[in-house]
Amino acid sequence: MEDNWEVVIADPDSQGEPRDEEVLMRGAEDEARRVYIDRTAEAADRGHAYVKLRRDGTDVETWPQLTGWTV
């Protein structure tokens, strides 16, 4: 069975709701990782709240990275 990879983005006012996410691509892992890297490189300039790389619905990588620090 082939894994399902996708890259999603959200704008700052989306509040992290899945219905407000935009799926940039679905497909093979290699292509998904390429799109994820390209989009994270320009995410701040584009004003994205986050960019996520998912495999079968589970977040694999997220920009910005969670640090574990709280303020």
trRosetta pair geometry for C-beta under 8 A, 3 or more apart (Angstrom, degrees):
i j d omega theta_ij theta_ji phi_ij phi_ji
3 29 6.5 40 76 -58 125 105
3 55 5.3 -16 177 -162 126 101
3 56 5.9 -86 -154 -40 82 99
4 26 6.7 -13 -173 -165 89 104
4 55 7.1 134 75 -163 53 49
4 56 5.3 103 48 -85 90 56
4 57 7.6 31 82 -26 116 71
5 26 6.9 153 86 -155 53 53
5 27 6.2 -40 69 76 96 43
5 28 6.5 6 36 137 128 13
5 29 5.1 149 -47 -90 154 52
5 31 7.7 144 89 69 132 81
5 32 3.7 -111 141 -25 127 162
5 33 7.9 -48 -177 -33 149 70
5 53 7.3 -13 -166 -174 97 85
5 54 6.9 157 -153 86 49 55
5 55 5.5 -18 -98 -101 73 69
6 23 5.6 -41 -173 -147 124 105
6 24 7.8 141 180 52 75 68
6 25 6.6 -174 -143 94 61 50
6 26 4.5 -17 -96 -99 96 75
6 27 7.9 105 -89 14 57 52
6 32 6.5 -81 -72 -124 8 125
6 53 7.8 168 87 -153 42 45
6 54 5.1 -12 60 60 85 102
7 23 7.4 115 76 -163 50 58
7 24 4.5 -39 93 56 102 113
7 25 5.3 26 35 46 102 85
7 32 5.5 171 -38 -156 96 78
7 35 4.7 -146 7 106 160 117
7 36 4.9 -154 -111 -73 123 78
7 39 6.4 139 166 20 136 148
7 51 6.9 -3 -174 -176 95 93
7 52 7.1 167 -152 85 50 49
7 53 5.7 -18 -101 -101 77 65
7 54 7.6 176 -84 19 29 77
8 21 4.4 12 179 174 125 126
8 22 6.5 152 -157 75 71 42
8 23 5.3 -38 -98 -99 85 55
8 24 6.7 -176 -98 3 27 82
8 51 7.4 168 87 -155 46 48
8 52 5.0 -9 58 57 91 98
8 54 6.7 18 3 -3 108 121
9 21 6.9 148 72 -159 32 76
9 22 5.2 -20 61 60 86 97
9 24 6.1 62 -8 -41 103 112
9 39 6.5 -122 -72 175 122 141
9 43 7.5 -162 -128 -125 114 99
9 48 5.0 -76 -164 -132 109 129
9 50 7.1 -179 -147 92 52 51
9 51 5.2 -15 -101 -104 81 73
9 52 7.8 179 -80 19 35 71
10 14 4.1 -116 -173 56 106 152
10 16 6.6 97 130 -98 171 40
10 20 5.9 66 -137 112 104 96
10 21 5.0 -56 -74 -104 96 70
10 22 7.2 161 -84 13 45 76
10 48 6.7 99 66 -165 44 83
10 49 4.8 -46 98 54 93 111
10 50 5.5 15 43 49 101 84
11 14 5.2 115 58 -27 68 105
11 20 7.5 -99 40 159 84 110
11 47 6.6 19 -140 121 84 98
11 48 6.6 -85 -98 -124 44 48
11 49 5.9 70 143 -11 16 101
12 47 6.5 -74 -16 168 109 89
12 48 7.8 153 -44 173 70 19
12 49 4.5 146 -90 -72 45 101
13 49 8.0 -162 7 -49 31 132
14 17 6.0 -134 164 38 81 81
14 20 3.5 170 -152 128 103 137
14 21 6.9 105 173 -67 153 51
14 49 6.2 -142 37 21 104 145
15 20 6.9 86 46 28 74 157
16 20 7.8 68 73 59 8 120
16 49 7.5 -120 -67 123 70 142
16 50 7.7 38 -102 20 84 135
17 20 4.5 75 71 7 94 108
17 21 7.6 -150 96 -23 52 79
18 21 5.6 -40 -155 8 43 118
21 52 8.0 -40 -140 35 137 120
23 26 6.3 3 170 -43 128 96
24 35 5.8 175 115 164 127 133
24 39 6.5 -119 -58 -69 174 153
25 31 6.6 -109 142 134 145 108
25 32 6.4 -161 96 -102 110 67
25 35 5.0 165 27 -36 137 176
26 32 7.8 8 -140 -88 26 111
27 31 4.9 -17 96 72 127 135
27 32 6.2 -179 68 -51 76 90
28 31 5.0 82 65 16 86 103
28 32 6.8 -157 93 -8 40 92
29 32 5.6 -61 -143 39 29 111
29 33 6.1 27 162 -18 68 107
29 55 7.5 14 -102 -102 98 112
30 33 6.1 -58 -149 36 25 107
30 34 6.5 25 153 -18 62 108
31 34 5.6 -55 -149 35 33 113
31 35 6.3 30 155 -16 67 106
32 35 5.9 -56 -146 39 30 108
32 36 6.1 34 153 -22 65 108
32 53 6.1 118 151 -147 105 98
33 36 5.5 -52 -143 36 31 115
33 37 6.3 32 158 -19 65 105
33 53 6.8 47 -98 -139 56 147
34 37 6.0 -56 -148 36 28 108
34 38 6.3 26 155 -16 63 109
35 38 5.7 -56 -146 40 30 111
35 39 6.0 23 159 -15 67 111
36 39 6.1 -62 -143 41 25 104
36 40 6.2 21 161 -17 64 109
36 51 6.5 146 -148 146 71 116
36 53 4.2 0 -102 -75 151 116
36 61 6.4 89 172 76 147 126
37 40 6.1 -55 -141 37 26 106
37 41 6.5 34 156 -28 60 106
38 41 5.9 -58 -159 25 28 116
38 42 7.4 -12 159 12 61 105
39 42 6.6 -79 -155 52 34 86
39 43 6.0 63 149 -69 71 91
39 46 7.9 -54 -162 27 77 151
39 48 7.6 49 166 -20 101 165
39 51 5.0 167 116 -136 115 147
40 43 5.1 -20 -137 -19 38 124
40 51 5.1 -147 -80 67 76 146
40 63 4.2 152 -126 -38 109 162
42 45 5.0 -58 -168 49 74 115
42 46 5.5 68 133 -21 90 108
43 46 5.9 -66 -145 44 28 104
43 48 4.3 -71 -163 47 87 124
43 50 7.8 3 -170 -154 140 19
43 51 5.1 -110 -100 -21 137 125
43 63 5.5 150 14 116 168 134
43 64 8.0 -171 103 -57 142 70
44 47 7.6 41 179 -70 31 28
44 48 7.5 -76 -67 43 25 81
48 51 5.7 43 134 -50 153 87
48 63 7.9 53 100 98 126 106
50 62 6.1 -17 -168 -169 119 95
50 63 6.2 158 -156 84 63 56
50 64 6.9 -96 -110 13 79 59
51 62 7.3 155 81 -157 52 48
51 63 4.4 6 50 51 97 108
52 59 5.3 -68 -161 -124 119 100
52 61 7.2 165 -153 87 50 54
52 62 5.1 -9 -106 -106 80 78
52 63 7.8 -151 -69 27 43 65
53 59 7.4 93 71 -158 51 60
53 60 4.9 -61 103 63 95 102
53 61 4.3 21 40 49 116 94
53 62 7.6 -136 25 -65 71 43
54 57 6.0 5 172 -128 127 10
54 58 6.2 150 -156 69 83 32
54 59 5.6 -48 -97 -93 82 42
54 60 6.2 158 -116 1 24 88
55 58 5.8 -29 67 60 72 89
55 60 5.1 60 -3 -48 103 127
59 62 5.6 11 -177 -55 128 108
62 65 6.5 128 85 -106 78 44
62 66 6.7 34 78 -19 129 91
